[in-house]
């Protein structure tokens, strides 16, 4: 009978960097001794994992896959655990996750500013690592967006009222982590990008320190210089650390 085996602990999905080692856990109770067998699925091919016959399945993360565990008793009753996803991030920046990472959410992809015409689709993306895998909640202008609970925020036909400042909260049992806040502009016709550059240069003056760096490389009566590009790059990093908003222009 199906009730002959009861799963007492289901495995949980995780979101981890490539090379990270951990175990998926499954626990069950039954009337006889129980046997465990793990399966994985990658790109719709499901296969039994050879030798994976213990309650815990040790994994070193290589690629995103789904896993499930089958539990049998000696009377040929069997049940499957929930399918869980092991999401693997291939290109995580250096220093992520922190060395003493306990599985709390760490943002690895922030959304970017968007300019969208009315009626066109709006898509914002973020991603976080976490053990267990984080759940997501998007906000606009500080208000929770009831429908937007995935890594990707998707609005098929953007309206002017969808403009605003968006951010996402990734949370699991260890805590929460917020993405950067980004501005989304939705309009009938959007201003040309040069006009925007100017606005960006002028408006921050009211609020903070701004540095305008110009690296000149091409001179009329002088051979090209090699250093300006690297100088501007180094200097902008330094000034950003000192709290400046930096605008770098070359030539």
Secondary structure, 3 states (H helix, E strand, C coil): CHHHEEEEECCCCEEEECCCEEEEECEEEECCCCEEEEEEEECCEEEECCCCCCCEEEEECCCCEEEEEEEECCCCCEEECCCEEEEEECCCCCCCCCCCCCCCCEEEECCCCEEEECCCCEEEECEEEEECCCEEEEEECCEECCCCCCCEEEECCCCHHHCEEEEEEEEECCEEEECCCEEEEEECCCCCHHHHHHHHHHHHHHCCCEEEEEECCCECCECCCCHHHHHHHHHHHHHHHCCCEEEEEEC
